Amino acid sequence: MNNINILDCTLRDGGYCNEWHFGLDNARKIVKSLSEAGIEIIELGFLTNKIKYNPDFTKFNDIMQAESLLPSIQTCKYALMINYGEYNPDDLPEYKSGMIDGLRVAFHKKNMDEALKFCGEIKSKGYKLFIQAMVSLNYSDLEFIKLINDVNKLNPYAFYIVDSFGTMNSKDLTRLFYLVENNLNHEIIIGFHSHNNLQLAYSNAQKLITMQSRRDLIIDSSVYGMGRGAGNLTTELFVDYLNHNAGKNYLLSPLLGIIDEILDGFYQRKHWGYSLPNYLSAVHGAHPNYAIYLSDKNTLTVKEMNDIFDSLDQGKKISYDKNYIEQVYLRYMSTNKSDNINKSRLKERLSGQKVLLIAPGKSSFTERDKIMDFAGSQDCVIISVNFDYKYLCPDYIFLSNLRRLRELAPEKISKCIITSNINLDGAYFKADYQDLIFTIDSVRDNAGLMAVRFLISQGVNAIYLAGFDGYSHDSGENYGDEKMIFSAGNEILDSQNQGMIKILQELSRQVSIKFLTTPRHVKI
């Protein structure tokens, strides 16, 4: 069996889950524990010129900053990753013993020639060079062999098969491995970096160590599988497998300590791991950030996400382009045009009226007596947003989210004011989605705010808000109905609250807007 080494990338790939904000003490504890577990190579983070250094983050401007994480007694190798184009090799000192051992250079196919020249400059400084040509499946066999031949001229420490999008199956891995095995200089180590979108990272790693080769292998993993989207091969699972099947003697206890003391807290704030959106990005061969973008919208069914992935241009799939996916999303959501059925009747019903607008925030349940008293004492039109408020009988239901449509009883459809992203027969009125969205990304198509904008367009006199609470970091505090609860990162929730505040302040200049229930995280 091959000589197998583990490269743990928790502090680098795991950083996509917490913006690389591990904290200096935590990062040092992770390095110390990985070393105690017997991990052969520890990746400390990114080396980049694109950020201002902060010791609590695992992104560094120079080698010395990263070395602040190293223990006094060093029993393994240490590496950093450079994304091609993000670091000037002139800033790199000559390698000296006791420094960072290796540098991993990641690049896309379109940058291959320039990136390999950059790799040559890295190697000339004396560091162990790891070459990571991202998205290995994006190369044809002939292109991959050409890449290998060019790599041979550099004779790096390691060359990687990279499953950037988690799309690789055992047949793909076998094909690529033997292309590398039969064409790569014999002294170069073969590495494998995987993601878990299709739940195949573990089985592919097992498959790889059975391949017939005399080469050393490096297999990347992260503790708790921490990594962007679906995450990575899980260090603690794979080292246990190697202990039982490859004669290894890794210690599990230090790895479990990392999870218990550090990583579980990050996981509770922002989950990673297998999900349907990450599955869809993999089967469509698309960058995982597209799945994160669409999932964070919390407006799409899985089928709708699949339709959007189907519509992506092939040339746009590999590199994430936020402006592009935003345009695709908005175009998809505006597919069904608005109509004029009941237009004049609805305008007449709403013009000059008070409106009680009920969103599904928790206060719509905890303060229901206040809402019911107001509705009983005022001449007002009652409209609920994306749900049927069970304590009153709303005159209309404003609906912009197909996922929420599925929760409505069929007899409620006839009172729905829907936006044009929803294709629904029998709705009372369909409004143009594009006319109601906002310019702030975090609340671009926030249903409650869209409803307020729609009511303003209908000439209402005043709007009383109930259940417009904003978003707590505790997801269980955000909705009165547990079926509506969703999980999102704290940064996303905070930006949504700030966006709501700004838009409500702007809209309040056009019409009287007052909170009926107590707002928790927003204000006017």
C-alpha positions in Angstrom: 0.0 0.0 0.0 1.1 3.6 -0.7 2.7 5.8 1.9 -0.2 8.0 2.9 0.0 11.5 4.4 -2.9 13.6 5.6 -2.9 17.4 4.9 -5.4 19.0 7.2 -6.9 22.2 5.6 -9.3 23.2 8.4 -7.7 26.7 8.9 -7.7 27.4 5.2 -10.7 25.7 3.5 -12.7 25.8 6.8 -12.2 29.6 6.7 -14.9 29.9 4.1 -17.4 29.1 6.9 -16.3 31.8 9.3 -14.5 34.4 7.1 -11.2 32.9 8.4 -12.0 34.4 11.8 -10.8 31.6 14.0 -9.2 33.8 16.7 -5.4 33.6 17.4 -5.7 31.3 20.4 -8.1 29.0 18.6 -5.9 28.7 15.6 -2.9 27.9 17.8 -4.9 25.2 19.6 -6.0 23.7 16.3 -2.4 23.5 15.1 -1.2 22.1 18.4 -4.0 19.5 18.4 -3.5 18.4 14.8 0.2 18.0 15.5 -0.6 15.9 18.6 -2.9 13.7 16.5 0.0 12.9 14.2 -1.2 14.8 11.1 1.7 15.0 8.7 1.0 18.4 7.0 -1.0 21.3 8.4 -2.2 24.1 6.2 -2.3 27.3 8.2 -4.4 29.5 5.8 -4.0 31.8 2.8 -1.0 33.9 1.9 -2.4 36.9 0.1 -1.7 40.6 -0.6 -5.4 41.3 -0.8 -6.2 41.9 2.9 -4.9 43.8 5.8 -3.4 41.4 8.3 -5.3 40.7 11.5 -3.8 38.0 13.9 -7.3 36.6 14.6 -7.7 35.6 11.0 -5.9 32.9 9.1 -5.1 35.1 6.1 -1.5 36.4 6.0 0.5 39.0 4.2 3.8 37.3 4.9 5.4 34.1 6.1 6.3 35.4 9.5 2.7 36.2 10.4 1.7 32.6 9.7 4.6 31.3 11.7 3.1 32.9 14.8 0.7 29.9 14.9 3.5 27.3 15.1 4.2 25.4 18.3 7.7 25.6 19.9 8.3 21.9 19.0 7.5 21.1 15.4 6.8 17.5 14.5 5.1 18.0 11.1 5.2 20.1 7.9 3.4 23.4 7.5 1.9 24.9 4.4 0.1 27.9 3.1 -2.1 28.3 0.0 -1.8 31.1 -2.6 -4.5 31.7 -5.1 -2.8 32.7 -8.3 -2.9 36.5 -8.8 -3.3 37.3 -5.1 0.4 37.4 -4.0 3.6 38.9 -5.3 6.4 36.4 -5.2 8.9 39.2 -4.8 7.5 39.5 -1.2 8.5 36.0 -0.4 11.7 35.5 1.5 14.1 32.7 0.7 13.2 29.4 2.5 15.1 28.7 5.8 14.8 25.7 8.0 12.1 26.1 10.7 9.9 28.3 8.4 6.8 27.4 6.6 7.7 24.3 4.6 5.5 24.4 1.6 3.3 26.7 -0.6 0.3 25.4 -2.5 -0.6 27.4 -5.6 -4.2 27.1 -6.8 -5.2 28.3 -10.3 -7.9 27.9 -12.9 -7.3 26.3 -16.4 -7.6 29.7 -18.1 -4.5 30.9 -16.1 -2.5 27.8 -16.4 0.5 29.1 -18.4 1.0 32.2 -16.3 0.4 30.3 -13.0 3.0 27.7 -13.8 5.6 30.5 -14.3 4.5 31.9 -10.9 5.0 28.4 -9.5 8.6 28.4 -10.9 9.3 31.6 -9.0 7.9 30.0 -5.8 10.1 26.9 -6.2 13.2 29.0 -6.8 12.8 30.4 -3.3 13.4 26.9 -1.9 9.9 26.0 -0.7 8.2 22.7 -1.2 5.8 23.5 -4.1 2.3 22.0 -4.3 0.6 22.5 -7.6 -3.2 22.6 -7.5 -4.9 23.0 -10.8 -8.5 23.5 -9.8 -11.4 21.6 -11.2 -9.4 18.7 -12.7 -12.5 17.4 -14.5 -12.5 20.6 -16.5 -9.5 19.3 -18.5 -9.8 16.8 -21.3 -7.4 13.9 -21.2 -5.0 15.6 -23.7 -5.2 18.9 -21.8 -4.5 17.1 -18.5 -1.5 15.3 -20.0 -0.1 18.6 -21.3 -0.5 20.1 -17.9 1.3 17.1 -16.3 4.2 17.5 -18.9 4.5 21.2 -18.0 4.5 20.3 -14.3 7.3 17.8 -14.9 9.5 20.6 -16.0 9.1 22.3 -12.6 9.4 19.0 -10.7 7.4 20.2 -7.7 7.0 18.4 -4.4 3.4 17.4 -5.1 0.8 17.6 -7.9 -2.9 17.4 -7.1 -6.0 15.9 -8.5 -8.6 18.5 -7.4 -12.3 17.9 -7.1 -13.2 21.5 -6.6 -17.0 21.1 -7.0 -17.4 17.7 -5.4 -18.6 16.1 -8.7 -16.0 13.3 -9.0 -17.0 9.7 -8.8 -14.7 6.7 -8.5 -14.5 6.2 -12.3 -13.4 9.8 -12.8 -10.9 9.5 -10.0 -9.4 6.2 -11.4 -9.1 7.8 -14.9 -7.3 10.9 -13.6 -5.1 9.0 -11.2 -3.7 6.7 -13.9 -3.2 9.7 -16.2 -1.1 11.2 -13.5 0.6 8.0 -12.4 1.7 7.1 -15.9 2.9 10.6 -16.9 4.1 12.4 -13.8 7.8 12.3 -12.8 8.2 9.4 -10.4 9.6 11.5 -7.5 6.5 13.8 -7.4 3.9 13.0 -4.8 0.3 12.8 -6.0 -2.3 14.7 -3.9 -6.0 14.6 -3.8 -8.4 17.4 -2.7 -12.1 16.7 -2.6 -15.4 18.2 -1.6 -18.5 16.4 -0.4 -21.3 17.7 -2.5 -22.3 14.1 -3.6 -21.2 12.5 -0.4 -18.3 10.8 -2.2 -15.3 12.4 -0.6 -14.9 9.5 1.9 -15.4 6.7 -0.6 -13.1 8.4 -3.1 -10.3 8.7 -0.5 -10.7 5.0 0.3 -10.6 4.2 -3.4 -7.4 6.2 -3.9 -5.3 4.4 -1.3 -6.0 1.1 -3.0 -4.5 2.3 -6.3 -1.4 0.4 -7.3 1.5 2.8 -7.0 4.8 3.2 -5.3 4.3 6.9 -4.9 3.6 8.7 -1.7 0.1 10.1 -1.5 -1.2 13.3 0.2 -5.0 13.4 0.9 -6.6 16.6 2.1 -9.2 16.7 4.8 -10.6 19.0 7.4 -11.7 18.5 11.0 -15.5 18.1 11.2 -15.5 18.4 7.4 -15.4 22.1 7.8 -15.4 23.8 4.4 -17.4 25.9 2.0 -20.9 24.5 1.2 -20.9 20.7 1.4 -17.5 20.7 3.1 -14.5 18.4 2.8 -13.4 14.9 3.6 -13.6 14.6 7.3 -10.2 14.3 9.1 -11.4 12.4 12.1 -13.3 9.8 10.0 -10.5 9.2 7.6 -7.7 8.9 10.1 -9.8 6.4 12.0 -10.2 4.4 8.7 -6.4 4.6 8.1 -5.7 3.4 11.6 -7.8 0.3 11.0 -6.9 -0.3 7.3 -3.5 1.2 6.5 -1.5 0.6 9.6 -1.6 4.2 10.8 -1.5 5.4 14.4 -3.2 8.7 14.5 -4.7 9.9 17.8 -8.4 10.7 17.6 -8.7 12.5 21.0 -7.0 15.7 20.0 -9.2 15.9 16.9 -12.4 15.4 18.9 -11.2 18.2 21.2 -11.0 20.6 18.3 -14.6 19.9 17.4 -15.9 20.1 21.0 -14.0 23.2 22.1 -13.8 25.2 18.9 -15.5 24.1 15.7 -18.9 23.1 17.0 -19.5 26.8 18.0 -18.8 27.8 14.4 -21.0 25.1 13.1 -23.9 26.2 15.2 -23.6 29.7 13.8 -23.3 28.6 10.2 -23.8 25.0 9.1 -21.8 23.3 6.5 -22.2 19.8 5.0 -24.4 18.0 2.5 -27.5 19.9 1.3 -29.7 19.8 -1.8 -28.5 23.1 -3.1 -24.9 21.9 -2.9 -25.9 18.6 -4.6 -27.4 20.6 -7.4 -24.3 22.7 -7.9 -22.3 19.5 -8.2 -24.5 17.7 -10.7 -24.5 20.8 -12.8 -20.7 21.2 -12.5 -21.2 24.8 -11.1 -19.2 26.7 -8.6 -20.6 26.0 -5.1 -21.0 29.8 -4.4 -23.9 29.7 -6.8 -25.7 27.2 -4.5 -24.9 29.3 -1.5 -26.3 32.4 -3.2 -29.6 30.7 -4.3 -30.0 29.0 -0.9 -29.5 32.2 1.0 -32.5 33.7 -0.9 -34.9 31.4 1.0 -37.4 32.0 -1.8 -36.8 29.0 -4.1 -37.9 25.4 -4.2 -35.3 22.8 -5.1 -37.0 22.4 -8.5 -36.7 26.2 -9.1 -33.0 26.1 -8.1 -32.5 23.2 -10.6 -34.2 25.3 -13.3 -31.8 28.1 -12.6 -28.8 25.9 -12.7 -30.1 24.5 -16.0 -30.2 28.0 -17.4 -26.6 28.9 -16.5 -24.2 29.5 -19.4 -21.5 26.8 -19.6 -18.7 29.3 -19.6 -20.0 31.0 -16.5 -20.4 27.9 -14.3 -16.8 27.4 -13.3 -16.0 30.8 -11.8 -18.4 32.5 -9.4 -19.9 35.8 -10.8 -22.3 37.4 -8.3 -23.5 39.9 -10.8 -24.3 37.2 -13.3 -26.2 35.0 -10.9 -28.1 38.0 -9.6 -29.2 38.8 -13.2 -30.2 35.1 -13.8 -32.1 35.0 -10.6 -34.0 38.2 -11.3 -34.8 37.1 -14.8 -36.1 33.8 -13.6 -38.2 35.5 -10.9 -39.7 37.8 -13.5 -40.6 35.1 -16.1 -44.3 35.3 -15.7 -45.7 38.7 -16.6 -48.1 40.6 -14.3 -51.8 40.8 -15.4 -54.6 43.2 -15.2 -57.3 40.9 -13.8 -59.0 42.7 -10.8 -56.5 45.6 -11.1 -59.0 48.4 -10.9 -61.1 46.5 -8.3 -58.1 46.1 -6.1 -57.0 49.7 -6.5 -60.5 50.9 -5.5 -60.5 48.6 -2.5 -57.1 49.8 -1.2 -56.9 53.4 -2.2 -57.1 55.8 0.8 -57.4 52.9 3.3 -55.6 51.8 6.4 -53.9 48.5 6.0 -53.0 46.0 8.7 -50.0 44.2 7.2 -49.1 41.0 9.1 -45.8 39.3 8.6 -45.0 35.9 10.1 -42.5 37.1 12.8 -42.9 35.7 16.3 -44.6 38.8 17.6 -47.6 38.1 15.3 -48.3 35.2 17.6 -47.1 36.4 21.0 -49.0 39.8 20.5 -52.0 38.4 18.8 -54.4 40.0 21.3 -53.1 43.4 20.3 -53.5 42.6 16.6 -57.0 41.2 17.0 -58.1 44.2 19.1 -56.8 46.6 16.5 -58.5 44.7 13.6 -61.8 44.8 15.6 -61.7 48.5 16.4 -60.4 49.9 13.1 -61.8 50.1 9.6 -58.9 48.6 7.9 -57.9 46.1 5.2 -56.1 43.0 6.6 -53.3 41.5 4.5 -50.9 38.8 5.6 -47.5 38.2 4.0 -46.5 34.7 2.7 -48.8 32.9 5.2 -52.5 32.7 6.2 -52.8 34.3 9.7 -54.9 31.8 11.7 -56.1 34.3 14.3 -57.8 36.5 11.8 -59.3 36.1 8.4 -57.1 38.2 6.1 -58.8 40.0 3.2 -55.8 39.2 1.0 -52.5 37.2 1.2 -49.5 38.8 -0.4 -47.4 35.9 -1.7 -43.9 36.2 -3.3 -42.4 32.9 -2.3 -43.4 29.6 -4.0 -42.2 27.6 -1.0 -44.8 29.4 1.2 -47.5 28.7 -1.5 -47.4 25.0 -0.8 -48.4 25.7 2.8 -51.7 27.4 1.9 -55.0 25.6 1.7 -56.3 25.5 -1.9 -59.4 27.6 -1.0 -57.1 30.5 0.0 -55.7 30.9 -3.5 -58.5 33.2 -4.7 -57.5 35.9 -2.2 -53.8 35.8 -3.0 -51.9 38.8 -4.4 -48.9 37.1 -6.0 -45.8 38.4 -7.6 -44.9 37.5 -11.2 -42.3 34.9 -10.3 -45.2 32.6 -9.2 -47.1 30.8 -11.9 -50.5 30.2 -10.2 -53.9 29.9 -11.7 -56.8 31.3 -9.7 -54.9 34.0 -7.8 -56.7 37.3 -7.3 -54.0 39.5 -8.7 -50.5 39.2 -10.1 -48.1 42.1 -9.5 -44.9 42.7 -11.5 -42.0 41.3 -9.4 -39.4 43.7 -11.0 -41.5 46.7 -9.9 -41.3 45.7 -6.3 -37.7 44.7 -5.6 -35.0 46.9 -4.0 -31.4 47.8 -4.7 -30.0 46.6 -1.4 -28.8 43.0 -1.9 -29.7 41.7 1.5 -33.4 42.6 1.2 -33.7 42.9 -2.6 -36.8 40.7 -2.6 -37.8 40.7 1.1 -41.5 39.8 1.0 -42.7 42.2 3.7 -40.9 45.2 2.1 -42.2 44.2 -1.3 -45.7 44.2 0.1 -45.3 47.7 1.6 -44.1 49.0 -1.8 -47.1 47.3 -3.5 -49.5 49.0 -1.1 -47.9 52.4 -1.7 -48.5 51.9 -5.4 -52.1 51.2 -4.6 -52.5 54.6 -2.8 -53.1 53.3 0.7 -53.4 56.0 3.4 -51.5 54.2 6.3 -49.8 50.9 7.0 -49.7 49.2 10.4 -47.0 46.5 10.7 -47.5 43.4 12.8 -44.9 40.6 13.0 -42.2 42.7 11.3 -39.6 41.7 13.9 -36.4 41.5 11.9 -34.1 38.6 12.4 -32.5 37.2 15.6 -29.4 35.1 15.5 -31.5 32.5 17.3 -33.5 31.1 14.4 -36.2 29.8 16.8 -37.1 33.4 17.7 -37.8 34.5 14.2 -41.2 32.9 13.4 -44.3 32.1 15.2 -44.8 29.0 13.1 -41.9 26.5 13.5 -42.5 25.3 9.9 -41.2 28.6 8.6 -37.9 28.6 10.5 -34.8 28.6 8.3 -31.1 28.8 9.2 -28.8 31.6 8.0 -25.4 33.0 9.0 -25.3 35.8 11.6 -23.7 38.2 9.1 -26.6 37.6 6.6 -29.2 38.2 9.3 -27.5 41.4 10.5 -27.3 42.7 6.9 -31.0 41.9 6.4 -31.9 43.8 9.5 -29.9 46.8 8.4 -31.4 46.6 5.0 -34.9 46.5 6.4 -34.3 49.5 8.6 -33.0 51.6 5.6 -35.8 50.6 3.3 -38.5 51.1 5.9 -37.1 54.6 6.5 -37.3 55.4 2.8 -40.8 54.0 2.4 -42.1 55.9 5.4 -41.4 59.1 3.6 -44.1 58.1 1.0 -46.8 56.8 3.4 -47.5 56.7 7.1 -45.9 53.4 8.5 -46.3 52.4 12.1 -45.4 49.3 14.1 -48.4 47.7 15.8 -46.4 44.9 17.4 -43.1 45.5 19.1 -40.3 45.3 16.6 -37.3 43.3 17.9 -34.5 44.0 15.5 -35.7 46.7 13.1 -37.0 50.2 13.5 -38.2 53.2 11.4 
